[in-house]
Amino acid sequence: MIDRKAEYERIGRERAEAERESQSVALRDLLLSSLQCAGFCVLGLAIMFFAFHVNDLLLGRAFFWGGLVVGYSSMSYTLLAAYRRGVVRGDW
């Protein structure tokens, strides 16, 4: 005869382990996405700040707006990719 209490405890341990693993994967993805956003922010700022280094007004404006586009579009793509990975994993 199967001991129901032992079986329920085994199932509980397995589900608790699966929950810990799931939380670990989600946290790792959150940290990686945060680092990517920060990196793309720095990249966009570097391009924007280069606009103040050049002497040509038109080239300066191109670097400034290019930095804005690179920074914001890259950060947006990173956040949307993180959201899609979360949906696939079943986080939300």
Rosetta blueprint (number, residue, H / E / L):
1 M L
2 I L
3 D L
4 R H
5 K H
6 A H
7 E H
8 Y H
9 E H
10 R H
11 I H
12 G H
13 R H
14 E H
15 R H
16 A H
17 E H
18 A H
19 E H
20 R H
21 E H
22 S H
23 Q H
24 S H
25 V H
26 A H
27 L H
28 R H
29 D H
30 L H
31 L H
32 L H
33 S H
34 S H
35 L H
36 Q H
37 C H
38 A H
39 G H
40 F H
41 C H
42 V H
43 L H
44 G H
45 L H
46 A H
47 I H
48 M H
49 F H
50 F H
51 A L
52 F L
53 H L
54 V L
55 N L
56 D L
57 L H
58 L H
59 L H
60 G H
61 R H
62 A H
63 F H
64 F H
65 W H
66 G H
67 G H
68 L H
69 V H
70 V H
71 G H
72 Y H
73 S H
74 S H
75 M H
76 S H
77 Y H
78 T H
79 L H
80 L H
81 A H
82 A H
83 Y H
84 R H
85 R H
86 G H
87 V H
88 V H
89 R H
90 G L
91 D L
92 W L
